[in-house]
Amino acid sequence: MATAAKFVAAEPIASGSAFAERHYSPAEIAERWSLSADAIRKLFEKEPGVLIIGSTVPRRGKRSYTTLRIPESVVVRVHRRLSKV
């Protein structure tokens, strides 16, 4: 006899949540700001709210690979801070 699976309704995504907003790659921001992707990566890697996907611990004899996804609100915050507005 099969048991019915129970599904829990997820909470709706708030329109102002970081999940729902546009996320950028370092290359996309680099192109718009006329900087290198490496410069953008260094600028945003320690910022709160940035998604870091992958391992930050290097593997033995290998380089670590990480992917950054930067929410639009973080891009705006850093731009405002850098432009001192």
C-alpha positions in Angstrom: 0.0 0.0 0.0 1.5 3.3 -1.1 1.5 6.2 1.4 0.6 9.6 0.2 3.6 12.1 0.2 3.1 15.1 2.4 4.0 18.4 0.8 4.6 21.5 2.9 3.6 24.7 1.1 6.6 27.0 0.8 6.3 30.6 1.8 5.8 32.9 -1.1 8.9 34.7 -2.3 8.8 38.3 -1.2 9.3 40.7 -4.1 12.0 42.6 -2.2 14.0 39.5 -1.2 17.5 38.9 -2.5 16.4 35.6 -4.0 14.0 37.3 -6.4 16.3 40.1 -7.6 18.6 39.9 -10.6 22.1 38.4 -9.9 25.1 39.3 -11.9 28.3 37.4 -12.8 31.6 39.2 -12.3 32.1 39.3 -16.1 28.7 41.2 -16.5 29.7 43.8 -14.0 33.2 44.1 -15.3 31.8 44.9 -18.8 29.5 47.6 -17.5 32.2 49.2 -15.3 35.1 48.8 -17.8 37.1 46.7 -15.3 38.6 43.2 -15.4 36.5 40.3 -14.1 39.4 39.6 -11.6 39.1 43.2 -10.2 35.4 42.7 -9.8 35.9 39.3 -8.2 38.3 40.8 -5.6 36.0 43.8 -5.0 32.9 41.7 -4.3 34.2 38.4 -2.8 34.0 39.6 0.8 30.8 41.6 0.4 27.8 40.4 2.5 25.0 39.1 0.3 27.2 37.7 -2.5 26.6 34.1 -3.4 29.8 32.0 -3.4 29.3 28.7 -5.1 32.1 26.1 -4.8 34.9 25.4 -2.5 37.0 28.2 -1.1 39.5 25.7 0.2 42.1 24.8 -2.4 42.5 21.1 -3.1 45.9 19.6 -2.7 47.9 20.7 -5.7 44.9 22.1 -7.5 43.4 25.6 -7.6 40.0 26.2 -6.1 37.1 27.1 -8.3 34.4 29.4 -7.1 31.5 31.1 -8.9 30.2 34.4 -7.7 26.7 35.7 -8.2 26.2 39.2 -7.1 22.7 40.5 -6.3 21.7 43.9 -7.8 21.3 45.4 -4.3 24.9 44.6 -3.5 26.1 46.1 -6.8 24.2 49.3 -6.1 25.5 49.4 -2.5 29.2 49.0 -3.6 28.8 51.4 -6.5 27.4 54.0 -4.1 30.2 53.4 -1.6 32.9 53.7 -4.2 31.4 56.8 -5.8 31.0 58.4 -2.3 27.5 59.6 -3.1 
